[in-house]
């Protein structure tokens, strides 16, 4: 069984971790009934950084990479920039969640793993951070090249909203705020 970039839509836009995990658990429960013992589920999802959505939105990219990537003086400067950058990230994230994907919230790896517990064992996991950026870059290029046709189909404002969201998603991918996670589960 394969689920590609679907789980992001299962919990709506709730910020409650417990409610999201409960909704993801419903997905795993259904998959459990559809597979025989030993059956496999391949899941690909866009996920927040492992430190969670708040950290992903607010921390400078260097901090997300880990403390070994910055020294004390650099850290102080980064935190000052983070206040401005975090506000912009939240503004852009809210735009995307209201205008383009109103019923979506990205999970974290830990939320997915918690939801699968007792029903599936994790058989493999890969992070492919550059795949997400390349995919969004290709989508964005095609969208911009076909802006007029898109506007004819869905309206100028909708196309502008999608382009803005895709630019933000591309930046978030490149800064490792979000990433592509591929997990393989085995039914227990």
N, C-alpha and C positions, 0 to 999 in steps of 0.2 A: 504494500500500500504506500502511496506517495502523497504528501501534502506539501505543496509549494506556496509559500507566502500566503497562507490562509489563516494561521493561528492568530496573526496580528489583528484580525477582524472579529474574533470570537468573543472578546470581552468588552466590546464597545469602547468607549473612551473613558472608562472609569479609572481614577487614580488610586483606588483602593486595591492594594496588593492582594489581600485575602479574597476579594471578589473576583479579581482576574484569575488567580490560581484556581479558584472553584470552577470558573467557566472553562479554563484549559483542561481541568480534570474531567469535565463532562465529555470533551472531545476524546481524551484518552480512553474513557470508559466505553464510548461507542466503538472506537477502533479495536478495543480489547474484545468486544463481542463479535466483531467481523473477522478477526484473525484466529487461526488455530494456535495452540501453544508452539512457540518457536517461530511463529510468523513475524515478519519484519515490517516496520513502519519507518519510512524515510521522511524526515521533516526538514524543510528549509524555511528559515524565517529571518526577517530583519529583526535584530534585537538591539536593545540598549546596551551600552557598555556594562560590564559586570558590576560596576559600582552603583548602578541604578540610574533611573531617568533624571533625578535631580542633579546628581553629580555630573552626568553626561551633558546636561544643559548648562551648568554653571562653571565647571572647572575648565581652566585653559587646557588645550590639547596636550601640552607638555606634562601636566599633572596627570592626565588620563593615561599617558604612556608609562607613568611610574615615577616615583621620587628620584630614582637614580638618573633621570634625564634632566635634572635641573639642580643648580647649586643654590645656596641661600639668597644671594643678591638677586639672582634671576627669579627665584620664587616670589620674592616680595613684589617685584615688578609685574610678574604674571598675575598675582592675586589682585593687584590694582586694575589690570586690564580685564580680569575675569568679571569684575562687577559690571563693567560696560558690556562686555561680550555676552555675559549671561543674560542680561536684560534683552539684548538683541535676539539671542537664541530662543528665549521664551516667547518673545513677540512673534518670531517666525514660526515656531512650533505651534503656537495658538492659531496662527493664520492657517496653517496646513490642517490642523485638526478641526477647524470650523468650516473652512471653505472647500477643501479637497477631499479629506478623509474624515468625515464627522463621526464615523462609528469605528474608529481604529485606535489602538494603543499598542505600542511595541512591547513585547515581553522581555524579560532578561533570561539568560541561560538558566539561572537558579530557579526562576518561576516555572519554566518548562520542566525542568528535572523534578521539581517538587510535585507538579501535577501528574507526572507519569509514575511516581513512586507506587510500588505495590502491584502495578499492572504491567509495567514494561521495565526491562533492564536496559541501560544505555550500552549499546554495542559498539558505538563509534561516534566521534565528533570531530568536526573540522571547522575552523574559522577561515573564511576566505574574504578578508577585508578589501582586497583590491577588486574582486569580482563585482561587488556591489557598486563601487565607484565607476567601474567601466560600463556596467549596465546602465546606470543612471545617466552617465555622460552620453551614451549612444541614444537613449530615449530623448534626452534634452536636445541633442543636435537635430534629431528627426522632427521633434515638435517645433523647434524654432524654424526649421526649413519649411514646415507645412503650417505655419501660423495662420495664414489667410484661409486655407481650407478648413482648419480647425475652428476658426471664428465663424465660418459659414455654418458649420455643423452644430456648435454648442455655444457660440457667442464669444465676443472679444474678451469680456471680463473673465469668463471661465477659463479661457486659454491663458490669459495673463496670470490668473491664480495658480494654474497648474505649473506654468513655467517658474513662477516664484517658489512654489513648493519643491519642484525638482532641483532648482539651484541650491535651496537650503539642504535638501537631502544629500546632494552631491557633496556639499561642504561638510556636513555631518559625517558622511562616510569617510571622506579624506582625513578628517580630524579624529577619526576613530571614536566618535560619540555614539554612532550606531554601526552595525556591521552585519554581514551575512553569516549565519550560523547554520551548519548542516549537521543534523543528528540522525543516527540510526538507532532505533529501539527494537528490542526483541520481546515479544509477548511472553510473559511468565505464566 
